[in-house]
Amino acid sequence: MVATDTVQLTERQRSVRDAVGDICDEFDAAYWRRHDAEGEYPHEFVNALAEDGWLGVLLPEEYGGKGYGTEEAVAMMYTIARSGAGFSGAQTVHAAIYNSAPLVNYGSEELKSDLLPRVASGDAWIQCFSLTEPKAGSESTAIETEAVRDGDEYVINGEKLWTSRIDVSDYLVLAARTTPREEVERKTEGVSLFLVDIERGHGAGSIDLEEIDKTASGVVSSFRVTYDDLRVPADRLIGVEDEGFYQVLDGLNEERLVIAAETVGLGELAVEKGVDYANDREVFGRPIGQNQAIQHPLAAGHARLQAAKQFTFAAAKRTGDEDRKAVGAWANTAKYLAAEAAFEAADAAVQAHGGRGVDRAYDVERYLREARLTRLVPVTQELALNYLGENVLGLPRSY
């Protein structure tokens, strides 16, 4: 389609797009349709990316990574989603890329030297971040899972929700309270991050899993996880005790821009499917795409997506700005615009298909389910607006 390549990519972004695109071309729509319907993780796809070092796209070169930044990550993840993998396909590797960030920034040199080269090569996967709890969703500082020091170990007890990809991961990053909330001056204090060896925890009977039966992102499994006297060596504490919440925030805005790019890719994919069908399907002797009732929603979806795409890619070029509040404003704006645009585009694509819009064989029903999910994760649209209202418009804090 015309007017989808209006974003000016750097030479390195183009090389990323082309290299990752070549890998994505090996996995067609039928591959993603089948894996979503059967709830299977796309090991072949992830392994193909890992073999070419793309799981280490953000890791420093000294640890075997590519040493790239947000601009290249945006191009990579947009390409994956746009290829036919959609948002959930991009999410199969998103965590593998970003869960290593706390280790890069705060991990000990011994831990980084041992683990990061294996992550970059795909020999070790850190696909899982265990944060959300039954009573602590968007309010992350309300987590109750506790980690108590016992000699050379921490003993961790608690329950987490929406811990995804733990079934296909070697390690997970776990957030737990090392100081009770009532004993800290600020609610953001007292949280620590730990690197957990999943197999070791399973073997000790300290990690219990209950899969969540969900309706979107079938290729990624999510779990309720109970940690029962999970023992973690003290040297697997990431960074400084009680400062884990700030470590989580570090790089959060850049990651949100990448998610916006994935969402735009999903939306463009939906528009393309809708247009193809509208051109092929004939009713009353004419293609349905000739009817403005079909044309206009698809055209409007396209226009919204291009605006979100321009904003997202432009913001990614400015993430080195020292004003973190400004970067936060760009990230939340991009996430909000992309999710709204993708949902409207996917809805238009389903409507254009008529009854076939809910037929798995036409894919658009999956795109609609995924687009709806993007309005909830990684933060809700309302929380994105809260940030903009307070930090951009200067309105009173609402929560």
N, C-alpha and C positions, 0 to 999 in steps of 0.2 A: 504494500500500500504506500501511496505517496504521503509525504508529511509526517512520517514516523521516524525519519533519520535527521531531524532538524537540529538535534543536539550535537554540538561540536565536541568530538572526542579528542583526547590527546593521542599521540602516537602509541603510548603504552596502553591506554585504554582500548585502542583498536586492536592491538596485538592480543590483549586479554580476551576481548570479544571473539576474535577469530579462532584462537586456540581452544577456548572453552566451547564455542559454537560447534567446532568440528567434533568434539566429544559428544555433545548433546545430539548431534545429527544421527548418532548411532542408536538412539532410543526414541522410537516413534510414539505416536499418540496411543497406539494399542498397548504398548508397554506400560505407560502410566495408567491407562484405564484399567488394565488387568490388576496391577499392583494395588491401586486404590480399592477396587471392588473386593479383593481378597485380603486386604489389610496386611500386605507384605512390604517389608522394607526393601528398597531398591539397591541391594548390595552391589549388583553389577555396575550400576551407574556411579555409585559412590567410589567403588574401587577404581573405576576408570579415571575419575578425577584425582584420586589419591596417587595413582601411578605416575601422573604427570605433575605431582607436587602441588596441586591446587588447594589441598587442605591446609597447606602452609603459606597461603597467599599473604597473610599479614605477619607471619613470623619473621624475625630478623634473619638475614642471610647467614650470620655466624652460627645459627642453630639449624641450618639446612632449609630455611624458608626462602620465599621469593623476595621478602623485604618490601612488599608493596604497601599502599595505604588505602584510605577510604575511597579515593577516586577509582582505583582499580577494582576494589571490592564491589562498588556500585555497578560497574560495568559487568563484572563476572556474574553477580547474582541476578541482575536484570536479564542477562542473556539466558541463564538457566530457566528462569520462569517463563520467559517469552518463547522458548524453544518448544514448549508443549508440556514441560514438567509442571508448570503452574507454581502457585505459592507453596504448596506442600512439597513439591519436588525440590524447590530451593531450600526449604526448611530441613531437608534431610542432611544437608551439609552446612547449613548456617551455623549451627551450634558448634560443629567441629572447628570452625574458623574462629569463633568469638570466645569460646570457653577457655581458650588458652591465654587470653589477654591478661587475666590476673596473675598468671604464672610469669609471663613476660615482664610485667611491670613490678611485681612484688615478690616473686618466688626466689628462693635461695639459688645461688649459682650452681650448686651441686644438683639441685632438683632440675633446674633448667637444662643443664648440660646432659643430664641423663634422659629426660623425657621429651623435650621439644624436638630434637632431631627425629625421634620415632614418630611424633605427631606429624611432622612435616612430610615424612615418607609414607605415612598411612599405616605404619606398623603398630601404632597405639592410638586409640580413639578417645577423645574427651568430648563425647557427644551430649553430655548431660549436665544440667545445672538444676540443683534441687533447692528451691527457694520458697515457692508458694505453699501455704498451709490452709487448712480448713477455715481458720479464723483470721488468716492474714493473706488476702489476695493482693489488691492494689496497695494496701497499707503494709508494705514490706517490713517496716520497723516493728510490727506487732507479732513477729514470729515468736513461737514459744519453744521450739526445739532447742534443747540445751546441750552444751558441751562442757564437761567438768574435767579438769586436769587431774590425772591420777598417775603420778610418777612421770614416766617417759611417754605417756599416752593421754589422749582425751577419750572420755567415755560419752557417747552421744545417744540421746534418747529423744524421740519426737515423731511426728507424723507430717508428711508432705503430700501435697496434691499437684497434679499436672507436671509430674516429673517425667519428661519425655525422653525417649531413646535410651533409657537405662538398659533395655534388653539388647542393644547393639553397641554398647559402649564398654570400654575397658576401665575408664575412670570417670568419676563425676566430681563436680565442684559443689560442695555442700555449705549452705549458710546456716549457722547456729549461734545461739546466744551463749557467750562466755561470761557475760555479766548480766544478771536479771535487769529487765527494763526499769523496775522501780528503784534500782540502785545507781542509775546513771543520770547525769545532769541533762543530757539531750537524748531524745529517743533514738537518734541515729547512732548513738554510741553503744558499745557492748556486743556488737555482732562480729563474728569472725568467719573466715572462709577456710575450708579444708579440702584437700585433695584426697578422695576416697578410692581405694582399690576395690572395685565392685566384686570381683571374684572372691577376694579375701573376705569381704563382708558377708557374701552369700555362704561361703564355706563355714563361717563361724555361726551361721544361723541368725545373724544380726540385721539382715535386710529382708523384709517381707514385702512382696509385690502383689498388687491387685490392679489389673488392667481396667481402665476406664473405657466404657463402651460409648464412643462418640460418633457424630455424624459427619465430621469434616476432617480432612487431612488423614485419610486412611493409611497412607504409607508411613506415617509416623505414629508409633504407639505411645500412649501416655498412661501414667500409673499413679495410684495412691501408694505411697511408700512409708512403711513403718520401720524406724530405726530403733532397735532394742539392744541396749548396751553395746552399740557399735564402737569398737576400739580402733582409734586412728593414731598412728605414731605422731608424737609431738612435732617431728620434723616435717610433717605434712600440713602443718599450719601454713597458710599462704599469707605472707607479710606479717604485719604486727597484730597481736591479739587485740580484739575489741574495735578494730578499724576496718572491718570487712565491708560495712555498708558503703563507705567512701570508695572502696576498691570496686564495688559493683557499679557505682555511678561513673567511674572513670571509663571513658569510651562509650558510654551509653548513648550519647547523642549521635555519634558516628554510626553506631550499630542501627539506630533508628532510621537513619538515612538509607542504609542498605536495605532495610525492610521495606521502606517506601519504594525503592527501585524494584524489588521483587513484586510488589503489589502492582506497580505500573505494568510490568511485564505480563502479569496475569491478566490485567484489564485489556491490554492490546491483543493478547491471544484470544480473549472472548470476542472482541470486536471483529477480528479476522474471521473467526468461525461463523459469526452471525452474518457477515457480509458474503462469505462464500455460499452459505445456504440460501440467503436472500437472492443471490444471482442465479442459483440453480433451480430453486423451487418455483414451479409455475402453477398458478391458480387462475381460472377464468381466462386462460390463453395468454397470460403475461407473467413475467417473473415478479414475485412478491416484493422484491426490492424496488420495483418501480412505484410502489405505493408509499406515500409520504409517512403514513403511520408506521411503516417499517424503517424507512430511511432516516427519519428525524431522530429517533432515540439512539440509533447506532452512530449517527453523525455527532450528536451531542456527547455521547460517551467518548468518542474519539477526541473531540475538542477538549473535554475536561482532562483526559489522560495526557494529552500533549502539554497542557499547562502544568500538570503535576510533574511530568517528566522533566520539563525545562527547569522547574524550581528545584527538584531533587538533585539533578546533575550539577546545576550551578552551585547549590549549597555544598555539595561534596568537595568542590574545588576550594572552599573557604574554611574548611574545618581546622586549618592551622591557626585561625584567628585566636588571639589570646582571650577574647571576651567570651567566656563559656556560656554566659547567659544568651548571647546572640546566637551561638551555635545551637543552643537548646531551642531557641525560637524557630530557627530554620528547620531543625529536625522534627519538631512537633507539627509545624506547618506542613512539611512534606508528608509526614505520616497521615495527617488528617486529610489532606487533599487527595492523596493517592488512594486511600481506603474508600473515600466517598466516590471517587471517579471509577474505581474498579468495580464497586458494587453496582452502580448504575449501568455500567457497560455490560457486565455479566447478566444483569436482569434483562437488558434490551436484547442480548443474544438469545436468551431463553425464550423470550416473547416472540422473537422472529422465527424461532423454530416451531412455534405452536405446540401441539401435543408431543412432538418429538423432542421438545426441550427438556423433558424429564426422562428421556431414553438415554441410558448410560452410553450407548453406542455413538452418540453425537457429542459427548464430552461437556457440553455447556452446563449441564446440571452440576457437574463437579466444580466447574469454575465459579458458579454462583455460590455453592457451599463454601468454597475457599474464600471468595470475596467477602462473604458475610463474616467469616472468621477474622479477616484483617481489620474489621471495625472493633474487634475486641482485644486483639493482641498486637504487639506486646503490652500496649496499654489501650484502654478504651478511648473512643473519640472524645468522650467527655473530659477525661483527664488531660488529653492534649489541649483541649480548649481551656481547661483550668490554667494550664501553664501559660498559654498565650494571654489570657485575661489578666493574670496577675503580673507576669514578667514583661509583657509587651505593652498592654493597655494601661497598666498601673491601677487595676481594680483591686479591691480588698480580697485577701485570700479567702477562698470559699470552702476550704476543708481543713 
